[in-house]
Amino acid sequence: MILWLDRMHLPSFKKTARLVARAALAALGVHCLVFGLSGKVATAASFQGQNAPDSSQKTGGDLYKQGVSLEAAGKLPEALKSYQTSCDAGEAAGCNKLGELYQDGRGTPQDDGHAFQLFQKACDAGNAVSCNHLGFMYTIGGGVEHDPIHAVQIYQEICDAGDA
């Protein structure tokens, strides 16, 4: 399968693969909601911004939630700004959602390289979904050089942490 993917660099294949990955991530999300959060997912969910100067300002988590609401309402430019501010405040989930918007080109020009950087930042902060995105990007060579061995290492780390 990996050898076949190595030969496939068609934009339509990458788009289809992204949709399949999104469906798998949605199923993972439902599983976590039904059976509880663990490991990196729980860490990422509780990760709060460290740069808010005082309590009167919204935290990274609040900005992330605001971005989710704006995105659901179809207000992508505003959601993008909320996710960016959330990510800047250290909210790993905000970095992940911002990366997804850049990866898909929703509300912003499509940019796999920038999406990769955002997923890396969120993964480093303990967001397992972003780690999964990184593995996928290494698998298809999106925003980074194709490296199936590194992809497998990332997936193995997710499994070892109990987040699979």
N, C-alpha and C positions, 0 to 999 in steps of 0.2 A: 504494500500500500504506500509506504513512504517513498519507494523508488518511483512509483507511478505519480505521486504528488510532485516529485522533483521535476518531472517532465511537464507538468501542468502549470502554466503560468498565465492562464487566460483570465481576464477580468471577470467574465461571467462565472467561472468556476469559483473564484475567490468570493464573489458576492453570494453564491449559493452556499458555500462553505460557512460564511459568516452567519447566514440565516440559520443553518443547522446548528451551529455553535450557540447561537442565541436561544434556540429552542431547548438545547441541552442545559444551558445555564438557567433558563426559566424552570425547568424540571428540578434542578438542584435547589433553586430558591424555594420551591414548593416543599420539597423534601425537608429543608431546614426549618421551614415554618411549622410543618406537621410534627417533625421529630425533634425539634430543638436545634439550637446553634451550638457549635463546638469549635475549639481550636482557633485558627486564624480568623474564621468568619465572625466568631463572637468578639474577638479582639478588635477587628475592623469595625464592627457595629458600635462598639463602645469607645472607639478612638475619638477623642475630642481635640479641637483646635487649640494650639498653645500660644497663638499670637494675638488673641483678642485682648485689647488693652484694659477693658473694664466690663463688668457684668451687664451694663446697659446695651452692649452691642450683641448681635446674634453670634452664636458659636458656629463653628464649622458644621456641626451636625444640624443646627437649625437652618443654615444656608443650603445644606444638602437637601433637606426635606422640602424647603421652598423650591429648589430646582426641580425636584421630582413632581411637585404640584404644577409648576409652570410647564414642564415638559408634557405632562398628561393633558394640559389644557391647550397644547399645540403652540405654546409661546416659546419657541426654541431659542431665539436670541436672548430672551430674558433668562431662560433656564441655563443657557451657556454661561452667562455672567454669574449666576448664583453658584453653579458648579465650580467655576474658576475661582471665585472668592472663597468657597468652601475648601477647595484643594489648597489654595494659598495659605489657609488657616490650619492646614495639617489634617484635614478630614480625608482619609483614604477612600471612602466611598464616593466622595465628590470628585476625586482624581479619576476614579474608575469610570464614573458616568461621563465625565468630560472626555475621557479617552474614547468611550463608545461613540460619542457624538462626532469626534474627529475621525474615527475609523470609518464611520458610515457616511460622513459628509452631511449630517443633519444639523442645520442651523449655522453651519460653517463649511468652508471648503474641505473636502476630504483630504486627510493628511495622515497616512499610516505612520510616518516617522514621528510625528508629534504624539499620536495615539500611543505608540510604543513607549515613549518617554513617560507619559502619564501613567500607563499601566505598570511600568517599572517602579515608579515612585509609590504607587498604591500597593504593589506587591511587597516592596521593601517595608512598608508600614504594616503588613500583615493581612492585606485584603486578598483572600483566596480566589475570588472571582477574577481579579486582575492578574493573579499568577496564572490562572487558566488561560486568560487572553494572551499572556506572553507566550505560553507554550504553543498556543494556536498560531501566533504570528511567526514563531520560529518554524513551525511545521509548514506553513505555506509561503514563507519568505515575504511577509507583509511588513514593511517598515523596518526590516532588519534582514540580514543575509540568511537564506534558508539554512537551517541547522537542526535536522531532526534529532540528533543526539542530545543537544541542549534542551530541545522540547521535551524529550523523554525524561531528562533529569528534573526539569521543572514539575512535570506531572507526578514524578515519583516523590518529590518533596511535598507536594500537596497531599498525596496519599499517606505518606509517612506521618504527616501532621494530623491526620484524621479528618481532613476536609474534603475527601472525595465522596 
